[in-house]
Amino acid sequence: MMKFIIAIICVLNFAKLSEPLHLISPNVSVTKSKAVSSRRPTYEEYKRQRKSFLQAEEHLFLGANVTLNDNEQLVNKFVMQLKLEELREGFNDSYNFLPARHFFEVLDRFGQSKLFKIIRRLPKGGVLHAHDTALGSTDLIVNATYRENLWQKGEFGKADGPSYKFSREKPGDDWSLVSEIRKWMTDEVYDAKVEELFSLYNADPLNAYKSLDDVWSKFQNLFRCLDPLITFEPVWRQYYHDSLQQFYDDQVQYLEFRGVLPDVYDLDGKIYSAEDVVQMYYDETERFKASHSGFIGVKFIYAPGRYASDDKFQEILDTAVRLHEAFPNFLAGFDLVGQEDPGRSLFEFAPALLKLPDSINFYFHAGETNWYGMKTDQNLIDAVLLGSKRIGHGFAVLKHPKVLKEVKRRQICLEINPISNQVLKLIDDQRNHPAALLFSDNYPVVVSSDDPSFWRATPLSHDFYLAFTGIASAGHDLRLLKQLALNSIEYSALSKDEKKSAKEKWKRAWYEEINALVLDIVAGKYSEE
């Protein structure tokens, strides 16, 4: 009897193995799945299934695993009341919903939002994506124009804008002292001209900028006009130090920023080396930390332009190696900046990049584009394959499902910059931002501000608010904001021990502010406004 049973099993197994191969696609995984009933559910069954479905989705949210204590829950309840009130008003009148409008059109209305005021108070951890000469507000640039020995060539309102230079002597026939120009123009008028010059802000942005290339043209011209003004050594130091203060005032405890290391100069004609400039950053950071015990610190990412020739690029890489050896803890790694579409791709630079020491980490800009299947969005693939620790923007990532899988598998953090993506014409409405999917399925992600100075934004609060109200689900609550802050430390370039210390410092600031908010909420401070 046993022999008969074994024979039957062998025959059945042979029959399965000898099925015609053409019936099974090589790309299809053959698995058994539970059949879905074709019977329609009862209304009660439907409601139970629907509730279960929504709960399952919420359990996938970024921040879903965060636990809130009693005081955090009280703040959360109030925060969600404010958020849902704004969402309801926006749902009935989307034109006046702040995340649905261009940031420039509604910039003066953020102060009316109680929710925005609370977000401004919350410790946000770190900004992991920002650029050297666009950190501080235009007020800092205006202040620089009051210094002695500053000369100007050219007029405001011209296509290429005025040029600046600090010099003891007149640089040439076409140059005039700014102090003399101020006398006949008046300080108030001159300051306003400078603010306009060094900003992309326009009250009618939809008509002012017709295309992505159009706004990028002015964007890059800002850096050209700004460099000789801000790269004067005393200004360079002061601007950076004061920028750290503005970030700290906006409840940002940590900063990682990209820098091209331009030629910094002084009145004696000295041009400082790349090592000298990074040393200035380091010295001013230590000076700031000494007077701000709650500040975690700064790391620098060397990020030259992506338009370099092969020969120039080799010089850049040589500089990166020298800086890495000179500042092993302060230098976080390497990136390439500039508009991706016309710039050289990571694929073109790959042979040289792969020769760098493994100890130099990559933090590549990639996928800051609306194109699909072009060299620009394919930078995402190269960023993953080259081992980038984080990806700047990653706007086109939803078009690359395998990149999405690798981002989550390898825990490659995506640096999201909501306002930048809108100002630079990738999206019109924050509700359509691709980061919504990243928030909905707990991807490694942080929110940053890119170039807040150029869009007159706060160092981080405006971006946090728009991410919370426009990109995130209506159901995302305080846990999302807390997770974003924790992510900014977890995915930073800090060492394991530095991260532990940073999280403790951030937690102290977070819980102090939560407790203060509880007192203000109970006292009715926000009800009275």
C-alpha positions as CSV (number, residue, x, y, z in Angstrom):
1,M,0.0,0.0,0.0
2,M,2.8,2.4,0.9
3,K,4.6,1.8,-2.4
4,F,1.4,2.6,-4.2
5,I,1.0,6.0,-2.4
6,I,4.6,6.9,-3.1
7,A,4.2,6.1,-6.8
8,I,1.1,8.3,-7.0
9,I,3.0,11.2,-5.5
10,C,5.8,10.8,-7.9
11,V,3.5,10.8,-10.9
12,L,1.8,14.0,-9.6
13,N,5.1,15.8,-9.1
14,F,6.3,14.7,-12.5
15,A,3.1,16.0,-14.1
16,K,3.8,19.5,-12.5
17,L,7.4,19.6,-13.6
18,S,6.5,18.6,-17.1
19,E,4.0,21.4,-17.7
20,P,4.7,23.2,-21.0
21,L,7.2,26.0,-20.2
22,H,5.5,28.5,-22.4
23,L,2.5,28.6,-20.1
24,I,4.6,30.2,-17.3
25,S,6.1,33.6,-18.0
26,P,9.7,33.9,-16.8
27,N,8.9,37.3,-15.3
28,V,6.0,36.1,-13.2
29,S,6.4,34.7,-9.7
30,V,3.9,31.9,-9.3
31,T,2.5,32.1,-5.8
32,K,-0.7,30.9,-4.2
33,S,-3.0,33.7,-3.1
34,K,-6.2,33.7,-1.2
35,A,-9.1,34.1,-3.6
36,V,-11.0,37.4,-3.2
37,S,-14.7,36.7,-2.8
38,S,-16.9,38.0,-5.6
39,R,-19.8,38.5,-3.1
40,R,-20.5,42.0,-2.2
41,P,-20.2,42.8,1.5
42,T,-23.1,43.8,3.6
43,Y,-23.1,47.5,4.6
44,E,-21.9,46.5,8.1
45,E,-19.1,44.4,6.7
46,Y,-18.1,47.2,4.3
47,K,-17.9,49.7,7.2
48,R,-15.7,47.3,9.2
49,Q,-13.5,46.7,6.2
50,R,-13.2,50.4,5.5
51,K,-12.3,51.2,9.1
52,S,-9.7,48.5,9.1
53,F,-8.3,49.7,5.7
54,L,-7.9,53.3,7.0
55,Q,-6.2,52.1,10.2
56,A,-3.8,50.0,8.1
57,E,-2.9,53.0,6.1
58,E,-2.3,55.2,9.1
59,H,0.0,52.6,10.7
60,L,2.3,53.1,7.6
61,F,2.5,56.9,8.1
62,L,5.9,58.5,8.8
63,G,5.8,59.0,12.5
64,A,3.2,56.3,13.2
65,N,5.5,54.6,15.7
66,V,6.2,57.7,17.7
67,T,4.8,57.7,21.2
68,L,3.5,60.9,22.8
69,N,3.5,61.6,26.5
70,D,0.5,63.3,28.2
71,N,1.7,66.9,27.5
72,E,2.5,66.0,23.9
73,Q,-1.0,64.6,23.5
74,L,-2.5,67.7,24.8
75,V,-0.5,69.9,22.4
76,N,-1.3,67.4,19.6
77,K,-5.0,67.7,20.3
78,F,-4.8,71.5,20.0
79,V,-2.4,71.3,16.9
80,M,-4.9,69.0,15.1
81,Q,-7.8,71.3,15.9
82,L,-6.0,74.1,14.3
83,K,-4.8,72.0,11.3
84,L,-8.3,70.5,10.6
85,E,-9.8,74.0,10.9
86,E,-7.4,75.3,8.2
87,L,-8.0,72.2,6.1
88,R,-11.8,72.6,6.3
89,E,-11.6,76.2,5.3
90,G,-9.2,75.3,2.4
91,F,-11.5,72.5,1.3
92,N,-14.3,74.9,0.9
93,D,-12.1,77.6,-0.6
94,S,-8.9,76.1,-2.1
95,Y,-7.8,79.4,-3.6
96,N,-7.2,80.8,-0.1
97,F,-5.5,77.6,1.2
98,L,-1.9,78.6,1.7
99,P,-0.2,75.4,0.5
100,A,-2.3,75.6,-2.8
101,R,-1.0,79.0,-3.7
102,H,2.5,80.2,-4.8
103,F,4.5,81.0,-1.7
104,F,5.2,84.6,-2.9
105,E,1.5,85.3,-3.3
106,V,0.7,84.4,0.3
107,L,3.9,85.2,2.1
108,D,2.4,87.9,4.2
109,R,-0.5,85.7,5.4
110,F,1.5,83.0,7.3
111,G,1.6,85.3,10.4
112,Q,-2.2,85.0,10.6
113,S,-2.0,81.2,11.1
114,K,-2.0,80.1,14.8
115,L,-0.7,76.7,13.6
116,F,2.3,78.4,11.9
117,K,3.1,80.2,15.1
118,I,3.2,77.0,17.0
119,I,5.3,75.3,14.4
120,R,7.8,78.2,14.7
121,R,8.1,77.4,18.4
122,L,8.8,73.7,18.0
123,P,12.5,72.5,18.0
124,K,13.0,71.1,14.5
125,G,16.4,69.3,14.8
126,G,18.5,70.0,11.8
127,V,18.5,71.4,8.3
128,L,20.4,68.9,6.1
129,H,20.0,70.7,2.8
130,A,21.0,74.4,2.5
131,H,23.5,76.4,0.5
132,D,26.3,78.7,1.8
133,T,25.4,82.1,0.3
134,A,21.6,81.7,0.7
135,L,21.4,80.9,4.3
136,G,20.8,84.2,6.0
137,S,18.1,86.7,5.2
138,T,18.5,89.7,2.8
139,D,18.8,91.9,5.9
140,L,22.3,90.5,6.4
141,I,23.2,91.4,2.8
142,V,21.8,94.9,3.3
143,N,23.9,95.3,6.4
144,A,27.0,94.4,4.4
145,T,26.4,97.3,2.0
146,Y,26.9,99.8,4.9
147,R,30.5,98.8,5.3
148,E,33.4,101.1,4.2
149,N,35.4,100.6,1.0
150,L,32.5,99.0,-0.9
151,W,32.3,100.0,-4.6
152,Q,29.5,99.5,-7.1
153,K,29.5,99.3,-10.9
154,G,26.3,99.3,-12.9
155,E,22.8,100.2,-12.1
156,F,19.8,98.6,-10.4
157,G,17.2,97.4,-12.8
158,K,19.6,96.3,-15.5
159,A,19.4,92.7,-16.8
160,D,22.8,91.7,-15.3
161,G,22.4,93.9,-12.2
162,P,25.1,95.9,-10.4
163,S,28.5,94.5,-9.5
164,Y,30.2,95.0,-6.1
165,K,33.8,95.0,-4.8
166,F,35.5,95.9,-1.6
167,S,38.7,97.9,-2.3
168,R,40.8,100.7,-0.6
169,E,41.2,102.3,-4.0
170,K,38.7,102.9,-6.8
171,P,38.7,99.7,-8.9
172,G,38.1,101.6,-12.2
173,D,36.5,104.5,-13.9
174,D,33.0,103.0,-13.8
175,W,33.0,102.3,-10.1
176,S,31.4,104.5,-7.4
177,L,31.4,104.2,-3.6
178,V,28.2,102.8,-2.3
179,S,28.3,105.4,0.5
180,E,28.1,108.1,-2.1
181,I,25.3,106.4,-4.0
182,R,23.4,106.2,-0.8
183,K,23.6,110.0,-0.3
184,W,21.6,110.8,-3.4
185,M,19.4,107.7,-3.5
186,T,18.6,107.7,0.3
187,D,19.3,104.7,2.6
188,E,15.7,103.5,2.5
189,V,15.5,103.4,-1.3
190,Y,18.9,101.8,-1.6
191,D,18.1,99.1,1.0
192,A,14.9,98.3,-0.9
193,K,16.8,97.9,-4.2
194,V,19.3,95.5,-2.6
195,E,16.5,93.4,-1.1
196,E,14.9,93.2,-4.5
197,L,18.2,92.4,-6.2
198,F,19.0,89.5,-4.0
199,S,15.7,87.7,-4.0
200,L,13.5,85.8,-6.4
201,Y,10.5,87.3,-4.7
202,N,7.9,88.8,-7.0
203,A,4.3,89.7,-6.0
204,D,3.1,88.2,-9.3
205,P,5.3,85.1,-9.6
206,L,3.2,83.2,-12.1
207,N,3.7,86.0,-14.7
208,A,7.2,87.0,-13.7
209,Y,8.6,83.5,-14.3
210,K,7.3,81.7,-17.4
211,S,9.4,78.5,-17.2
212,L,11.8,76.6,-15.0
213,D,14.7,77.8,-17.2
214,D,13.5,81.4,-16.8
215,V,13.5,81.3,-13.0
216,W,16.8,79.4,-12.9
217,S,18.4,82.1,-15.0
218,K,17.7,84.7,-12.4
219,F,18.4,82.3,-9.6
220,Q,22.0,81.7,-10.9
221,N,22.4,85.4,-11.6
222,L,21.7,86.1,-7.9
223,F,24.8,84.1,-7.0
224,R,26.9,86.0,-9.5
225,C,25.9,89.4,-8.2
226,L,26.2,88.3,-4.6
227,D,29.6,86.7,-4.6
228,P,32.0,89.7,-4.6
229,L,29.8,91.4,-1.9
230,I,29.6,88.5,0.5
231,T,33.0,86.9,-0.2
232,F,34.8,89.8,1.4
233,E,36.5,88.1,4.4
234,P,35.0,90.2,7.2
235,V,31.5,90.0,5.6
236,W,31.9,86.2,4.9
237,R,32.5,85.5,8.6
238,Q,29.8,87.8,9.8
239,Y,27.2,86.6,7.3
240,Y,27.8,83.0,8.3
241,H,27.7,83.7,12.0
242,D,24.6,85.7,11.8
243,S,22.9,83.1,9.6
244,L,23.5,80.5,12.4
245,Q,21.7,82.9,14.7
246,Q,18.7,83.1,12.4
247,F,18.6,79.3,12.2
248,Y,18.8,79.0,15.9
249,D,16.1,81.6,16.4
250,D,13.9,79.4,14.2
251,Q,14.4,76.5,16.5
252,V,17.0,74.7,14.3
253,Q,19.7,73.1,16.4
254,Y,21.9,71.6,13.7
255,L,23.0,72.5,10.2
256,E,24.6,70.6,7.3
257,F,25.1,72.9,4.3
258,R,26.6,72.8,0.8
259,G,29.3,75.2,-0.2
260,V,31.2,75.8,-3.5
261,L,34.1,77.5,-1.6
262,P,34.4,80.6,-3.7
263,D,37.3,83.0,-3.7
264,V,37.2,84.9,-0.4
265,Y,39.4,88.0,-0.5
266,D,40.5,90.9,1.7
267,L,41.5,94.5,1.2
268,D,45.2,93.5,0.8
269,G,44.3,91.5,-2.3
270,K,44.8,88.1,-0.6
271,I,42.7,85.2,-2.0
272,Y,42.1,82.6,0.7
273,S,42.6,78.9,-0.1
274,A,39.8,76.3,0.2
275,E,41.3,75.2,3.4
276,D,41.3,78.7,4.8
277,V,37.6,79.2,3.9
278,V,36.6,75.9,5.6
279,Q,38.7,76.9,8.6
280,M,36.7,80.2,8.8
281,Y,33.5,78.1,8.8
282,Y,34.9,75.9,11.6
283,D,36.1,78.8,13.7
284,E,32.8,80.7,13.4
285,T,30.9,77.5,14.3
286,E,32.9,77.0,17.4
287,R,32.5,80.6,18.4
288,F,28.7,80.3,17.9
289,K,28.5,77.0,19.9
290,A,30.5,78.6,22.8
291,S,27.7,81.2,23.3
292,H,24.7,78.9,22.5
293,S,24.7,75.8,24.6
294,G,21.6,74.4,23.0
295,F,23.2,74.4,19.5
296,I,24.4,71.0,18.3
297,G,26.8,72.1,15.6
298,V,27.5,72.2,11.9
299,K,29.0,70.0,9.2
300,F,30.1,71.1,5.7
301,I,29.5,69.4,2.4
302,Y,31.9,70.5,-0.4
303,A,29.6,71.0,-3.4
304,P,31.2,72.6,-6.5
305,G,29.3,73.2,-9.8
306,R,28.3,70.3,-12.0
307,Y,29.4,72.1,-15.2
308,A,33.1,71.4,-14.7
309,S,35.3,70.0,-17.5
310,D,37.1,66.8,-16.9
311,D,40.4,68.6,-16.1
312,K,38.7,71.0,-13.7
313,F,36.7,68.2,-12.1
314,Q,40.0,66.4,-11.3
315,E,41.2,69.6,-9.5
316,I,37.9,69.6,-7.6
317,L,38.3,66.1,-6.5
318,D,41.9,66.8,-5.4
319,T,40.6,69.6,-3.3
320,A,37.9,67.3,-1.8
321,V,40.7,64.8,-0.7
322,R,42.8,67.6,0.8
323,L,39.8,69.0,2.8
324,H,38.8,65.5,3.9
325,E,42.3,65.0,5.3
326,A,42.4,68.4,6.9
327,F,38.9,68.4,8.4
328,P,37.9,64.7,8.8
329,N,35.1,65.5,11.2
330,F,33.8,68.9,10.0
331,L,33.7,67.9,6.3
332,A,30.6,65.7,5.9
333,G,31.2,64.8,2.2
334,F,30.8,65.7,-1.4
335,D,28.1,66.8,-3.8
336,L,27.6,68.7,-7.1
337,V,25.3,71.7,-7.5
338,G,23.6,73.7,-10.2
339,Q,20.6,73.2,-12.5
340,E,20.5,69.5,-13.3
341,D,18.9,69.7,-16.7
342,P,21.7,71.5,-18.6
343,G,24.4,70.3,-16.2
344,R,26.6,67.3,-16.6
345,S,25.1,64.0,-15.2
346,L,26.5,61.9,-12.4
347,F,27.0,59.2,-15.0
348,E,29.6,61.4,-16.8
349,F,31.4,62.0,-13.5
350,A,31.2,58.4,-12.3
351,P,34.6,57.1,-13.4
352,A,36.4,59.9,-11.5
353,L,34.0,59.8,-8.5
354,L,34.6,56.1,-8.0
355,K,38.3,56.7,-7.5
356,L,37.7,58.8,-4.4
357,P,38.4,57.2,-1.0
358,D,35.4,55.3,0.5
359,S,35.6,57.5,3.6
360,I,34.4,60.5,1.5
361,N,30.6,60.3,1.6
362,F,28.4,61.4,-1.2
363,Y,25.3,63.5,-0.7
364,F,24.2,64.0,-4.3
365,H,21.5,66.3,-5.7
366,A,19.5,64.1,-8.0
367,G,16.1,64.1,-9.7
368,E,15.3,67.8,-9.3
369,T,13.4,67.8,-12.5
370,N,10.0,67.2,-14.1
371,W,11.5,65.1,-16.9
372,Y,11.2,61.3,-17.1
373,G,13.7,59.0,-18.8
374,M,16.2,61.8,-19.4
375,K,19.8,62.1,-18.0
376,T,18.4,64.4,-15.2
377,D,16.0,62.0,-13.5
378,Q,18.4,59.1,-14.2
379,N,20.8,60.9,-11.8
380,L,18.6,59.2,-9.2
381,I,19.8,55.8,-10.3
382,D,23.4,56.9,-10.4
383,A,23.1,58.4,-6.9
384,V,21.9,55.1,-5.5
385,L,24.5,53.0,-7.4
386,L,27.3,55.4,-6.4
387,G,26.4,55.0,-2.7
388,S,25.0,58.4,-1.9
389,K,24.1,58.6,1.8
390,R,21.3,61.1,1.1
391,I,19.7,62.5,-2.1
392,G,19.0,66.2,-2.4
393,H,15.4,66.8,-3.6
394,G,14.8,63.5,-5.3
395,F,11.7,65.1,-6.8
396,A,11.4,62.6,-9.7
397,V,11.7,59.6,-7.5
398,L,8.1,58.3,-7.9
399,K,8.9,57.7,-11.6
400,H,11.5,55.1,-10.6
401,P,10.0,52.3,-8.5
402,K,13.3,50.4,-8.2
403,V,14.9,53.6,-6.9
404,L,12.1,53.8,-4.4
405,K,12.7,50.3,-3.2
406,E,16.4,50.8,-2.9
407,V,15.9,54.1,-1.0
408,K,13.9,52.3,1.6
409,R,16.1,49.1,1.6
410,R,19.4,51.1,1.9
411,Q,17.9,53.8,4.1
412,I,19.0,56.6,1.7
413,C,17.4,59.7,3.1
414,L,15.6,62.0,0.7
415,E,16.0,65.7,1.4
416,I,12.6,67.4,0.6
417,N,12.5,71.2,0.0
418,P,8.8,72.2,-0.5
419,I,9.2,75.9,-1.2
420,S,12.3,75.5,-3.4
421,N,10.4,73.0,-5.5
422,Q,7.6,75.4,-6.0
423,V,9.6,78.6,-6.6
424,L,11.8,76.8,-9.1
425,K,8.7,75.7,-11.0
426,L,8.6,71.9,-10.3
427,I,5.1,72.2,-8.8
428,D,2.4,74.8,-8.4
429,D,0.4,73.3,-5.5
430,Q,2.0,71.6,-2.5
431,R,-0.8,69.1,-2.4
432,N,0.7,67.6,-5.5
433,H,4.2,67.2,-4.1
434,P,5.6,63.7,-4.6
435,A,6.7,63.6,-1.0
436,A,3.1,62.8,0.0
437,L,3.8,59.2,-0.9
438,L,7.1,59.3,1.1
439,F,5.2,60.5,4.1
440,S,2.4,58.0,3.6
441,D,4.7,54.9,3.7
442,N,7.4,55.9,6.2
443,Y,10.3,56.5,3.8
444,P,13.6,57.9,5.1
445,V,12.9,61.6,4.6
446,V,13.7,65.0,6.0
447,V,12.3,68.5,5.3
448,S,14.8,71.3,4.6
449,S,14.8,74.8,3.1
450,D,17.5,74.9,0.4
451,D,17.9,78.6,-0.2
452,P,15.5,80.4,2.2
453,S,17.2,83.8,1.8
454,F,16.2,84.0,-1.9
455,W,12.5,83.3,-1.3
456,R,12.3,85.4,1.9
457,A,11.4,82.4,4.0
458,T,12.3,81.5,7.5
459,P,15.2,79.0,7.9
460,L,12.8,76.1,8.2
461,S,9.4,76.9,9.7
462,H,7.7,77.9,6.4
463,D,8.8,74.6,4.9
464,F,7.7,72.6,7.9
465,Y,4.3,74.3,7.9
466,L,3.7,73.6,4.2
467,A,4.9,70.0,4.5
468,F,2.5,69.5,7.5
469,T,-0.6,71.1,6.0
470,G,-0.1,70.7,2.3
471,I,2.0,67.6,1.6
472,A,1.1,65.4,4.6
473,S,-2.3,63.7,5.1
474,A,-4.9,65.4,7.1
475,G,-4.4,62.6,9.6
476,H,-0.7,63.3,10.1
477,D,-0.3,64.8,13.5
478,L,2.4,66.0,15.9
479,R,4.1,62.6,15.6
480,L,5.1,63.5,12.0
481,L,6.8,66.8,13.1
482,K,8.6,64.9,15.9
483,Q,9.7,62.2,13.5
484,L,11.0,64.7,11.0
485,A,13.1,66.3,13.7
486,L,14.5,63.0,14.8
487,N,15.2,62.0,11.2
488,S,17.2,65.1,10.7
489,I,19.6,63.8,13.4
490,E,19.4,60.1,12.5
491,Y,20.2,60.7,8.8
492,S,22.8,63.4,9.5
493,A,26.6,63.0,9.0
494,L,27.1,62.9,12.8
495,S,28.9,60.0,14.2
496,K,27.1,57.4,16.4
497,D,28.2,59.1,19.6
498,E,27.5,62.6,18.2
499,K,24.0,61.5,17.3
500,K,23.3,60.2,20.8
501,S,24.4,63.5,22.3
502,A,22.5,65.5,19.6
503,K,19.2,63.6,20.3
504,E,19.5,64.3,24.0
505,K,20.1,68.0,23.4
506,W,17.2,68.1,21.0
507,K,14.9,66.2,23.4
508,R,15.6,68.6,26.2
509,A,14.6,71.6,23.9
510,W,11.6,69.7,22.6
511,Y,10.1,68.8,26.0
512,E,10.8,72.2,27.4
513,E,8.9,73.8,24.5
514,I,6.0,71.2,24.7
515,N,5.6,72.0,28.4
516,A,5.6,75.8,27.7
517,L,3.0,75.3,25.0
518,V,0.8,73.4,27.4
519,L,0.8,76.3,29.8
520,D,0.1,78.8,27.0
521,I,-2.8,76.6,25.6
522,V,-4.4,76.1,29.0
523,A,-4.0,79.8,29.6
524,G,-5.9,80.5,26.4
525,K,-3.0,82.4,24.7
526,Y,-3.9,81.2,21.2
527,S,-7.7,81.6,21.8
528,E,-7.2,85.3,22.5
529,E,-5.4,86.0,19.3
